[in-house]
Structure formats: C-alpha cells, structure tokens
Amino acid sequence: MTGADGPAAAGHRRVRLVLRTRDGLLFDPSAGRTVTPEELADDVRRGHRFQARDSEHGTDCTYRVLVQILLTALTPAEPGTGTGTGSGTGTTGTGTTGRER
C-alpha cells in the first residue's frame, strides 16, 4: 500500500478551515460566515477537525484558536452567579451571622 491507500486515507475526514481575523473573529470561508469559539468547541467534542489560519499572513494559528476555545469553555457564562467556593459569606439569611458563641 502507498501513502494514499493506507489506513489513514480510509479514515480521512474533511478538515474545516477557519480564518482568524486581526480582531480575533473566526471566519469559515466555505460557509461564508463567522463562527464562534463555542461552535468550534462543539465540533471538536464531536470529533471534527479544523485548521486555523491567520487571515492576513496565511500562517497556521490553530493552537492559538484552541487556547481561545479552552478559555471560552472555562469562563463562566455569567460571572457572579455561580455557587462555587466563597458563596457562603454569611449573607444568605441562614441565621449564622456570627452571633453564636
């Protein structure tokens, strides 16, 4: 078997090309529209592949976009509404405001 006939060719999937603009927007030229980091994150979760290129210079910036996707996924949607550590500050009306001795 040659390179084109090998197992990698049988499992080859289309790689989505995404262009990253100077201001950080992501543009899919085949769809003719911008895409969000959340949309790319969903694609990655489903096993789809993409390649990101700088729209001005054509250089690969896939890792930069992956970092952008990770930061977007790790950032809370609405800051201050979570119930993580630090939410029990004594202002919940539970009766434990420090009066007990």
Distance bins in CASP14 RR format, pairs under 12 A and 6 or more apart:
PFRMAT RR
TARGET T0000
AUTHOR 0000-0000-0000
RMODE 2
METHOD distances of the structure
MODEL  1
1 7 0 0 0 0 1 0 0 0 0 0 0
1 8 0 0 0 0 0 1 0 0 0 0 0
1 9 0 0 0 0 1 0 0 0 0 0 0
1 10 0 0 0 0 0 1 0 0 0 0 0
2 8 0 0 0 0 0 1 0 0 0 0 0
2 9 0 0 0 0 1 0 0 0 0 0 0
3 9 1 0 0 1 0 0 0 0 0 0 0
3 10 0 0 0 0 0 1 0 0 0 0 0
3 12 0 0 0 0 0 1 0 0 0 0 0
4 10 0 0 0 0 0 1 0 0 0 0 0
4 12 0 0 0 0 1 0 0 0 0 0 0
5 11 0 0 0 0 0 1 0 0 0 0 0
5 12 0 0 0 0 0 1 0 0 0 0 0
6 12 0 0 0 0 1 0 0 0 0 0 0
11 49 0 0 0 0 0 1 0 0 0 0 0
12 49 0 0 0 0 1 0 0 0 0 0 0
13 43 0 0 0 0 0 1 0 0 0 0 0
13 46 0 0 0 0 0 1 0 0 0 0 0
13 47 0 0 0 0 1 0 0 0 0 0 0
13 48 1 0 0 1 0 0 0 0 0 0 0
13 49 1 0 0 1 0 0 0 0 0 0 0
13 50 0 0 0 0 0 1 0 0 0 0 0
13 51 0 0 0 0 0 1 0 0 0 0 0
14 30 0 0 0 0 1 0 0 0 0 0 0
14 43 0 0 0 0 0 1 0 0 0 0 0
14 47 0 0 0 0 0 1 0 0 0 0 0
14 48 0 0 0 0 1 0 0 0 0 0 0
14 49 0 0 0 0 1 0 0 0 0 0 0
14 50 0 0 0 0 1 0 0 0 0 0 0
14 51 0 0 0 0 0 1 0 0 0 0 0
15 28 0 0 0 0 0 1 0 0 0 0 0
15 30 0 0 0 0 0 1 0 0 0 0 0
15 43 0 0 0 0 0 1 0 0 0 0 0
15 44 0 0 0 0 0 1 0 0 0 0 0
15 47 0 0 0 0 0 1 0 0 0 0 0
15 48 0 0 0 0 1 0 0 0 0 0 0
15 49 1 0 1 0 0 0 0 0 0 0 0
15 50 1 0 0 1 0 0 0 0 0 0 0
15 51 1 0 1 0 0 0 0 0 0 0 0
15 52 0 0 0 0 0 1 0 0 0 0 0
15 53 0 0 0 0 0 1 0 0 0 0 0
15 60 0 0 0 0 0 1 0 0 0 0 0
15 62 0 0 0 0 1 0 0 0 0 0 0
16 26 0 0 0 0 0 1 0 0 0 0 0
16 27 0 0 0 0 0 1 0 0 0 0 0
16 28 1 0 0 1 0 0 0 0 0 0 0
16 29 0 0 0 0 0 1 0 0 0 0 0
16 30 1 0 0 1 0 0 0 0 0 0 0
16 31 0 0 0 0 1 0 0 0 0 0 0
16 35 0 0 0 0 1 0 0 0 0 0 0
16 39 0 0 0 0 0 1 0 0 0 0 0
16 40 0 0 0 0 1 0 0 0 0 0 0
16 42 0 0 0 0 0 1 0 0 0 0 0
16 43 1 0 0 1 0 0 0 0 0 0 0
16 44 0 0 0 0 0 1 0 0 0 0 0
16 46 0 0 0 0 0 1 0 0 0 0 0
16 47 0 0 0 0 0 1 0 0 0 0 0
16 48 1 0 0 1 0 0 0 0 0 0 0
16 49 1 0 0 1 0 0 0 0 0 0 0
16 50 1 0 1 0 0 0 0 0 0 0 0
16 51 1 0 0 1 0 0 0 0 0 0 0
16 52 0 0 0 0 1 0 0 0 0 0 0
16 53 0 0 0 0 0 1 0 0 0 0 0
16 62 0 0 0 0 0 1 0 0 0 0 0
16 65 0 0 0 0 0 1 0 0 0 0 0
17 26 0 0 0 0 0 1 0 0 0 0 0
17 27 0 0 0 0 1 0 0 0 0 0 0
17 28 1 0 0 1 0 0 0 0 0 0 0
17 29 1 0 0 1 0 0 0 0 0 0 0
17 30 1 0 0 1 0 0 0 0 0 0 0
17 31 0 0 0 0 0 1 0 0 0 0 0
17 32 0 0 0 0 0 1 0 0 0 0 0
17 35 0 0 0 0 0 1 0 0 0 0 0
17 40 0 0 0 0 0 1 0 0 0 0 0
17 49 0 0 0 0 0 1 0 0 0 0 0
17 50 1 0 0 1 0 0 0 0 0 0 0
17 51 1 0 1 0 0 0 0 0 0 0 0
17 52 0 0 0 0 1 0 0 0 0 0 0
17 53 1 0 0 1 0 0 0 0 0 0 0
17 55 0 0 0 0 0 1 0 0 0 0 0
17 58 0 0 0 0 0 1 0 0 0 0 0
17 60 0 0 0 0 0 1 0 0 0 0 0
17 61 0 0 0 0 0 1 0 0 0 0 0
17 62 0 0 0 0 0 1 0 0 0 0 0
17 65 0 0 0 0 0 1 0 0 0 0 0
18 24 0 0 0 0 0 1 0 0 0 0 0
18 25 0 0 0 0 0 1 0 0 0 0 0
18 26 1 0 1 0 0 0 0 0 0 0 0
18 27 1 0 0 1 0 0 0 0 0 0 0
18 28 1 0 1 0 0 0 0 0 0 0 0
18 29 0 0 0 0 1 0 0 0 0 0 0
18 30 0 0 0 0 1 0 0 0 0 0 0
18 31 0 0 0 0 1 0 0 0 0 0 0
18 32 0 0 0 0 0 1 0 0 0 0 0
18 33 0 0 0 0 0 1 0 0 0 0 0
18 34 0 0 0 0 1 0 0 0 0 0 0
18 35 1 0 0 1 0 0 0 0 0 0 0
18 36 0 0 0 0 0 1 0 0 0 0 0
18 37 0 0 0 0 0 1 0 0 0 0 0
18 39 0 0 0 0 1 0 0 0 0 0 0
18 40 1 0 0 1 0 0 0 0 0 0 0
18 43 0 0 0 0 1 0 0 0 0 0 0
18 44 0 0 0 0 0 1 0 0 0 0 0
18 48 0 0 0 0 0 1 0 0 0 0 0
18 49 0 0 0 0 0 1 0 0 0 0 0
18 50 1 0 1 0 0 0 0 0 0 0 0
18 51 1 0 0 1 0 0 0 0 0 0 0
18 52 1 0 1 0 0 0 0 0 0 0 0
18 53 1 0 0 1 0 0 0 0 0 0 0
18 54 0 0 0 0 0 1 0 0 0 0 0
18 55 0 0 0 0 1 0 0 0 0 0 0
18 58 0 0 0 0 0 1 0 0 0 0 0
18 60 0 0 0 0 0 1 0 0 0 0 0
18 61 0 0 0 0 1 0 0 0 0 0 0
18 62 0 0 0 0 1 0 0 0 0 0 0
18 64 0 0 0 0 0 1 0 0 0 0 0
18 65 1 0 0 1 0 0 0 0 0 0 0
18 66 0 0 0 0 0 1 0 0 0 0 0
18 68 0 0 0 0 0 1 0 0 0 0 0
18 69 0 0 0 0 0 1 0 0 0 0 0
19 25 0 0 0 0 1 0 0 0 0 0 0
19 26 1 0 0 1 0 0 0 0 0 0 0
19 27 1 0 1 0 0 0 0 0 0 0 0
19 28 1 0 0 1 0 0 0 0 0 0 0
19 29 1 0 0 1 0 0 0 0 0 0 0
19 30 0 0 0 0 0 1 0 0 0 0 0
19 31 0 0 0 0 0 1 0 0 0 0 0
19 32 0 0 0 0 0 1 0 0 0 0 0
19 33 0 0 0 0 0 1 0 0 0 0 0
19 34 0 0 0 0 1 0 0 0 0 0 0
19 35 0 0 0 0 1 0 0 0 0 0 0
19 50 0 0 0 0 0 1 0 0 0 0 0
19 51 0 0 0 0 0 1 0 0 0 0 0
19 52 1 0 0 1 0 0 0 0 0 0 0
19 53 1 0 1 0 0 0 0 0 0 0 0
19 54 1 0 0 1 0 0 0 0 0 0 0
19 55 1 0 1 0 0 0 0 0 0 0 0
19 56 0 0 0 0 1 0 0 0 0 0 0
19 57 0 0 0 0 0 1 0 0 0 0 0
19 58 0 0 0 0 1 0 0 0 0 0 0
19 59 0 0 0 0 0 1 0 0 0 0 0
19 60 0 0 0 0 0 1 0 0 0 0 0
19 61 0 0 0 0 1 0 0 0 0 0 0
19 62 0 0 0 0 0 1 0 0 0 0 0
19 65 0 0 0 0 0 1 0 0 0 0 0
20 26 1 0 1 0 0 0 0 0 0 0 0
20 27 1 0 0 1 0 0 0 0 0 0 0
20 28 0 0 0 0 0 1 0 0 0 0 0
20 29 0 0 0 0 0 1 0 0 0 0 0
20 34 0 0 0 0 0 1 0 0 0 0 0
20 35 0 0 0 0 0 1 0 0 0 0 0
20 37 0 0 0 0 0 1 0 0 0 0 0
20 40 0 0 0 0 0 1 0 0 0 0 0
20 50 0 0 0 0 0 1 0 0 0 0 0
20 51 0 0 0 0 0 1 0 0 0 0 0
20 52 1 0 1 0 0 0 0 0 0 0 0
20 53 1 0 0 1 0 0 0 0 0 0 0
20 54 1 0 1 0 0 0 0 0 0 0 0
20 55 1 0 0 1 0 0 0 0 0 0 0
20 56 0 0 0 0 1 0 0 0 0 0 0
20 57 0 0 0 0 0 1 0 0 0 0 0
20 58 0 0 0 0 1 0 0 0 0 0 0
20 59 0 0 0 0 1 0 0 0 0 0 0
20 60 0 0 0 0 0 1 0 0 0 0 0
20 61 1 0 1 0 0 0 0 0 0 0 0
20 62 0 0 0 0 1 0 0 0 0 0 0
20 63 0 0 0 0 0 1 0 0 0 0 0
20 64 1 0 0 1 0 0 0 0 0 0 0
20 65 1 0 0 1 0 0 0 0 0 0 0
20 66 0 0 0 0 0 1 0 0 0 0 0
20 67 0 0 0 0 0 1 0 0 0 0 0
20 68 0 0 0 0 1 0 0 0 0 0 0
20 69 0 0 0 0 0 1 0 0 0 0 0
21 27 1 0 0 1 0 0 0 0 0 0 0
21 28 0 0 0 0 0 1 0 0 0 0 0
21 29 0 0 0 0 0 1 0 0 0 0 0
21 34 0 0 0 0 1 0 0 0 0 0 0
21 35 0 0 0 0 0 1 0 0 0 0 0
21 52 0 0 0 0 0 1 0 0 0 0 0
21 53 0 0 0 0 0 1 0 0 0 0 0
21 54 0 0 0 0 1 0 0 0 0 0 0
21 55 1 0 1 0 0 0 0 0 0 0 0
21 56 0 0 0 0 1 0 0 0 0 0 0
21 57 0 0 0 0 0 1 0 0 0 0 0
21 58 0 0 0 0 0 1 0 0 0 0 0
21 61 0 0 0 0 0 1 0 0 0 0 0
21 65 0 0 0 0 0 1 0 0 0 0 0
22 54 0 0 0 0 1 0 0 0 0 0 0
22 55 1 0 0 1 0 0 0 0 0 0 0
22 56 1 0 0 1 0 0 0 0 0 0 0
22 57 0 0 0 0 0 1 0 0 0 0 0
22 61 0 0 0 0 0 1 0 0 0 0 0
23 34 0 0 0 0 0 1 0 0 0 0 0
23 55 0 0 0 0 0 1 0 0 0 0 0
23 56 0 0 0 0 0 1 0 0 0 0 0
24 34 0 0 0 0 1 0 0 0 0 0 0
24 35 0 0 0 0 0 1 0 0 0 0 0
24 36 0 0 0 0 0 1 0 0 0 0 0
24 37 0 0 0 0 1 0 0 0 0 0 0
24 52 0 0 0 0 0 1 0 0 0 0 0
24 54 0 0 0 0 1 0 0 0 0 0 0
24 55 0 0 0 0 1 0 0 0 0 0 0
24 56 0 0 0 0 0 1 0 0 0 0 0
24 61 0 0 0 0 1 0 0 0 0 0 0
24 64 0 0 0 0 1 0 0 0 0 0 0
24 65 0 0 0 0 1 0 0 0 0 0 0
24 68 1 0 0 1 0 0 0 0 0 0 0
24 72 0 0 0 0 0 1 0 0 0 0 0
25 33 0 0 0 0 0 1 0 0 0 0 0
25 34 1 0 1 0 0 0 0 0 0 0 0
25 35 0 0 0 0 1 0 0 0 0 0 0
25 36 0 0 0 0 1 0 0 0 0 0 0
25 37 0 0 0 0 0 1 0 0 0 0 0
25 52 0 0 0 0 0 1 0 0 0 0 0
25 55 0 0 0 0 1 0 0 0 0 0 0
25 65 0 0 0 0 0 1 0 0 0 0 0
25 68 0 0 0 0 0 1 0 0 0 0 0
26 32 0 0 0 0 0 1 0 0 0 0 0
26 33 0 0 0 0 1 0 0 0 0 0 0
26 34 1 0 0 1 0 0 0 0 0 0 0
26 35 1 0 1 0 0 0 0 0 0 0 0
26 36 1 0 0 1 0 0 0 0 0 0 0
26 37 1 0 0 1 0 0 0 0 0 0 0
26 38 0 0 0 0 0 1 0 0 0 0 0
26 39 0 0 0 0 1 0 0 0 0 0 0
26 40 1 0 0 1 0 0 0 0 0 0 0
26 41 0 0 0 0 0 1 0 0 0 0 0
26 43 0 0 0 0 0 1 0 0 0 0 0
26 50 0 0 0 0 1 0 0 0 0 0 0
26 51 0 0 0 0 0 1 0 0 0 0 0
26 52 1 0 0 1 0 0 0 0 0 0 0
26 53 0 0 0 0 0 1 0 0 0 0 0
26 54 0 0 0 0 0 1 0 0 0 0 0
26 55 0 0 0 0 1 0 0 0 0 0 0
26 61 0 0 0 0 0 1 0 0 0 0 0
26 62 0 0 0 0 0 1 0 0 0 0 0
26 64 0 0 0 0 0 1 0 0 0 0 0
26 65 1 0 0 1 0 0 0 0 0 0 0
26 66 0 0 0 0 0 1 0 0 0 0 0
26 68 0 0 0 0 1 0 0 0 0 0 0
26 69 0 0 0 0 1 0 0 0 0 0 0
26 72 0 0 0 0 0 1 0 0 0 0 0
27 33 1 0 0 1 0 0 0 0 0 0 0
27 34 1 0 1 0 0 0 0 0 0 0 0
27 35 1 0 0 1 0 0 0 0 0 0 0
27 36 0 0 0 0 0 1 0 0 0 0 0
27 39 0 0 0 0 0 1 0 0 0 0 0
27 40 0 0 0 0 0 1 0 0 0 0 0
27 52 0 0 0 0 0 1 0 0 0 0 0
27 53 0 0 0 0 0 1 0 0 0 0 0
27 54 0 0 0 0 0 1 0 0 0 0 0
27 55 1 0 0 1 0 0 0 0 0 0 0
27 65 0 0 0 0 0 1 0 0 0 0 0
28 34 1 0 0 1 0 0 0 0 0 0 0
28 35 1 0 1 0 0 0 0 0 0 0 0
28 36 0 0 0 0 0 1 0 0 0 0 0
28 39 0 0 0 0 1 0 0 0 0 0 0
28 40 0 0 0 0 1 0 0 0 0 0 0
28 43 0 0 0 0 0 1 0 0 0 0 0
28 50 0 0 0 0 1 0 0 0 0 0 0
28 51 0 0 0 0 0 1 0 0 0 0 0
28 52 0 0 0 0 0 1 0 0 0 0 0
28 53 0 0 0 0 0 1 0 0 0 0 0
28 55 0 0 0 0 0 1 0 0 0 0 0
28 65 0 0 0 0 0 1 0 0 0 0 0
29 35 0 0 0 0 0 1 0 0 0 0 0
29 51 0 0 0 0 0 1 0 0 0 0 0
29 52 0 0 0 0 0 1 0 0 0 0 0
29 53 0 0 0 0 1 0 0 0 0 0 0
29 55 0 0 0 0 1 0 0 0 0 0 0
30 50 0 0 0 0 0 1 0 0 0 0 0
31 39 0 0 0 0 0 1 0 0 0 0 0
31 43 0 0 0 0 0 1 0 0 0 0 0
31 50 0 0 0 0 0 1 0 0 0 0 0
33 39 0 0 0 0 0 1 0 0 0 0 0
34 40 0 0 0 0 0 1 0 0 0 0 0
34 55 0 0 0 0 0 1 0 0 0 0 0
35 41 0 0 0 0 0 1 0 0 0 0 0
35 42 0 0 0 0 0 1 0 0 0 0 0
35 43 0 0 0 0 1 0 0 0 0 0 0
35 48 0 0 0 0 0 1 0 0 0 0 0
35 50 0 0 0 0 1 0 0 0 0 0 0
35 52 0 0 0 0 0 1 0 0 0 0 0
35 65 0 0 0 0 0 1 0 0 0 0 0
35 68 0 0 0 0 0 1 0 0 0 0 0
35 69 0 0 0 0 0 1 0 0 0 0 0
36 42 0 0 0 0 1 0 0 0 0 0 0
36 43 0 0 0 0 0 1 0 0 0 0 0
36 65 0 0 0 0 0 1 0 0 0 0 0
36 68 0 0 0 0 0 1 0 0 0 0 0
36 69 0 0 0 0 1 0 0 0 0 0 0
36 72 0 0 0 0 1 0 0 0 0 0 0
36 73 0 0 0 0 0 1 0 0 0 0 0
37 43 0 0 0 0 0 1 0 0 0 0 0
37 44 0 0 0 0 0 1 0 0 0 0 0
37 50 0 0 0 0 0 1 0 0 0 0 0
37 52 0 0 0 0 0 1 0 0 0 0 0
37 64 0 0 0 0 0 1 0 0 0 0 0
37 65 1 0 0 1 0 0 0 0 0 0 0
37 66 0 0 0 0 1 0 0 0 0 0 0
37 67 0 0 0 0 1 0 0 0 0 0 0
37 68 1 0 1 0 0 0 0 0 0 0 0
37 69 1 0 1 0 0 0 0 0 0 0 0
37 70 0 0 0 0 1 0 0 0 0 0 0
37 71 0 0 0 0 1 0 0 0 0 0 0
37 72 1 0 1 0 0 0 0 0 0 0 0
37 73 1 0 0 1 0 0 0 0 0 0 0
37 74 0 0 0 0 0 1 0 0 0 0 0
37 75 0 0 0 0 1 0 0 0 0 0 0
38 44 0 0 0 0 0 1 0 0 0 0 0
38 45 0 0 0 0 0 1 0 0 0 0 0
38 68 0 0 0 0 0 1 0 0 0 0 0
38 69 0 0 0 0 1 0 0 0 0 0 0
38 70 0 0 0 0 0 1 0 0 0 0 0
38 71 0 0 0 0 0 1 0 0 0 0 0
38 72 1 0 0 1 0 0 0 0 0 0 0
38 73 1 0 0 1 0 0 0 0 0 0 0
38 75 0 0 0 0 0 1 0 0 0 0 0
38 77 0 0 0 0 1 0 0 0 0 0 0
39 45 0 0 0 0 0 1 0 0 0 0 0
39 46 0 0 0 0 0 1 0 0 0 0 0
39 48 0 0 0 0 0 1 0 0 0 0 0
39 50 0 0 0 0 0 1 0 0 0 0 0
39 65 0 0 0 0 0 1 0 0 0 0 0
39 69 0 0 0 0 1 0 0 0 0 0 0
39 72 0 0 0 0 0 1 0 0 0 0 0
39 73 0 0 0 0 0 1 0 0 0 0 0
40 46 0 0 0 0 0 1 0 0 0 0 0
40 47 0 0 0 0 0 1 0 0 0 0 0
40 48 0 0 0 0 1 0 0 0 0 0 0
40 49 0 0 0 0 0 1 0 0 0 0 0
40 50 1 0 0 1 0 0 0 0 0 0 0
40 51 0 0 0 0 0 1 0 0 0 0 0
40 52 0 0 0 0 1 0 0 0 0 0 0
40 62 0 0 0 0 0 1 0 0 0 0 0
40 65 1 0 0 1 0 0 0 0 0 0 0
40 66 0 0 0 0 1 0 0 0 0 0 0
40 67 0 0 0 0 0 1 0 0 0 0 0
40 68 0 0 0 0 1 0 0 0 0 0 0
40 69 1 0 1 0 0 0 0 0 0 0 0
40 70 0 0 0 0 0 1 0 0 0 0 0
40 72 0 0 0 0 1 0 0 0 0 0 0
40 73 0 0 0 0 0 1 0 0 0 0 0
41 47 0 0 0 0 0 1 0 0 0 0 0
41 48 0 0 0 0 0 1 0 0 0 0 0
41 50 0 0 0 0 0 1 0 0 0 0 0
41 65 0 0 0 0 0 1 0 0 0 0 0
41 66 0 0 0 0 1 0 0 0 0 0 0
41 67 0 0 0 0 0 1 0 0 0 0 0
41 68 0 0 0 0 1 0 0 0 0 0 0
41 69 1 0 1 0 0 0 0 0 0 0 0
41 70 0 0 0 0 1 0 0 0 0 0 0
41 71 0 0 0 0 0 1 0 0 0 0 0
41 72 1 0 0 1 0 0 0 0 0 0 0
41 73 1 0 1 0 0 0 0 0 0 0 0
41 74 0 0 0 0 0 1 0 0 0 0 0
41 75 0 0 0 0 0 1 0 0 0 0 0
42 48 0 0 0 0 1 0 0 0 0 0 0
42 50 0 0 0 0 0 1 0 0 0 0 0
42 69 0 0 0 0 1 0 0 0 0 0 0
42 72 0 0 0 0 0 1 0 0 0 0 0
42 73 0 0 0 0 0 1 0 0 0 0 0
43 49 0 0 0 0 1 0 0 0 0 0 0
43 50 1 0 0 1 0 0 0 0 0 0 0
43 65 0 0 0 0 0 1 0 0 0 0 0
43 66 0 0 0 0 0 1 0 0 0 0 0
43 69 0 0 0 0 1 0 0 0 0 0 0
44 50 1 0 0 1 0 0 0 0 0 0 0
44 52 0 0 0 0 0 1 0 0 0 0 0
44 62 0 0 0 0 0 1 0 0 0 0 0
44 65 0 0 0 0 0 1 0 0 0 0 0
44 66 0 0 0 0 1 0 0 0 0 0 0
44 68 0 0 0 0 0 1 0 0 0 0 0
44 69 1 0 0 1 0 0 0 0 0 0 0
44 70 0 0 0 0 1 0 0 0 0 0 0
44 72 0 0 0 0 0 1 0 0 0 0 0
44 73 0 0 0 0 1 0 0 0 0 0 0
45 69 0 0 0 0 0 1 0 0 0 0 0
45 73 0 0 0 0 1 0 0 0 0 0 0
49 62 0 0 0 0 1 0 0 0 0 0 0
49 66 0 0 0 0 0 1 0 0 0 0 0
50 60 0 0 0 0 0 1 0 0 0 0 0
50 61 0 0 0 0 0 1 0 0 0 0 0
50 62 1 0 0 1 0 0 0 0 0 0 0
50 63 0 0 0 0 0 1 0 0 0 0 0
50 65 1 0 0 1 0 0 0 0 0 0 0
50 66 0 0 0 0 1 0 0 0 0 0 0
50 69 0 0 0 0 1 0 0 0 0 0 0
51 58 0 0 0 0 0 1 0 0 0 0 0
51 59 0 0 0 0 0 1 0 0 0 0 0
51 60 1 0 0 1 0 0 0 0 0 0 0
51 61 0 0 0 0 1 0 0 0 0 0 0
51 62 1 0 1 0 0 0 0 0 0 0 0
51 63 0 0 0 0 0 1 0 0 0 0 0
51 64 0 0 0 0 0 1 0 0 0 0 0
51 65 0 0 0 0 1 0 0 0 0 0 0
51 66 0 0 0 0 0 1 0 0 0 0 0
52 58 0 0 0 0 1 0 0 0 0 0 0
52 59 0 0 0 0 1 0 0 0 0 0 0
52 60 1 0 0 1 0 0 0 0 0 0 0
52 61 1 0 1 0 0 0 0 0 0 0 0
52 62 1 0 1 0 0 0 0 0 0 0 0
52 63 0 0 0 0 1 0 0 0 0 0 0
52 64 1 0 0 1 0 0 0 0 0 0 0
52 65 1 0 1 0 0 0 0 0 0 0 0
52 66 0 0 0 0 1 0 0 0 0 0 0
52 67 0 0 0 0 0 1 0 0 0 0 0
52 68 0 0 0 0 1 0 0 0 0 0 0
52 69 0 0 0 0 1 0 0 0 0 0 0
53 59 1 0 0 1 0 0 0 0 0 0 0
53 60 1 0 0 1 0 0 0 0 0 0 0
53 61 1 0 0 1 0 0 0 0 0 0 0
53 62 0 0 0 0 1 0 0 0 0 0 0
53 64 0 0 0 0 0 1 0 0 0 0 0
53 65 0 0 0 0 1 0 0 0 0 0 0
54 60 1 0 0 1 0 0 0 0 0 0 0
54 61 1 0 1 0 0 0 0 0 0 0 0
54 62 0 0 0 0 0 1 0 0 0 0 0
54 64 0 0 0 0 1 0 0 0 0 0 0
54 65 0 0 0 0 0 1 0 0 0 0 0
55 61 0 0 0 0 1 0 0 0 0 0 0
55 65 0 0 0 0 0 1 0 0 0 0 0
60 66 0 0 0 0 0 1 0 0 0 0 0
61 67 0 0 0 0 1 0 0 0 0 0 0
61 68 0 0 0 0 1 0 0 0 0 0 0
62 68 0 0 0 0 0 1 0 0 0 0 0
62 69 0 0 0 0 0 1 0 0 0 0 0
63 69 0 0 0 0 0 1 0 0 0 0 0
63 70 0 0 0 0 0 1 0 0 0 0 0
64 70 0 0 0 0 0 1 0 0 0 0 0
64 71 0 0 0 0 0 1 0 0 0 0 0
65 71 0 0 0 0 0 1 0 0 0 0 0
65 72 0 0 0 0 0 1 0 0 0 0 0
66 72 0 0 0 0 0 1 0 0 0 0 0
66 73 0 0 0 0 0 1 0 0 0 0 0
67 73 0 0 0 0 0 1 0 0 0 0 0
67 74 0 0 0 0 0 1 0 0 0 0 0
68 74 0 0 0 0 0 1 0 0 0 0 0
68 75 0 0 0 0 0 1 0 0 0 0 0
69 75 0 0 0 0 0 1 0 0 0 0 0
76 82 1 0 0 1 0 0 0 0 0 0 0
76 83 0 0 0 0 0 1 0 0 0 0 0
76 84 0 0 0 0 1 0 0 0 0 0 0
80 86 0 0 0 0 0 1 0 0 0 0 0
80 87 0 0 0 0 1 0 0 0 0 0 0
81 87 0 0 0 0 1 0 0 0 0 0 0
82 88 0 0 0 0 0 1 0 0 0 0 0
83 92 0 0 0 0 0 1 0 0 0 0 0
86 92 0 0 0 0 0 1 0 0 0 0 0
87 94 0 0 0 0 0 1 0 0 0 0 0
88 94 0 0 0 0 1 0 0 0 0 0 0
88 96 0 0 0 0 1 0 0 0 0 0 0
88 97 0 0 0 0 0 1 0 0 0 0 0
89 96 0 0 0 0 0 1 0 0 0 0 0
89 97 0 0 0 0 0 1 0 0 0 0 0
89 98 0 0 0 0 0 1 0 0 0 0 0
90 96 1 0 0 1 0 0 0 0 0 0 0
90 97 1 0 1 0 0 0 0 0 0 0 0
90 98 0 0 0 0 1 0 0 0 0 0 0
90 99 0 0 0 0 0 1 0 0 0 0 0
91 97 0 0 0 0 1 0 0 0 0 0 0
91 98 0 0 0 0 0 1 0 0 0 0 0
94 100 0 0 0 0 0 1 0 0 0 0 0
END
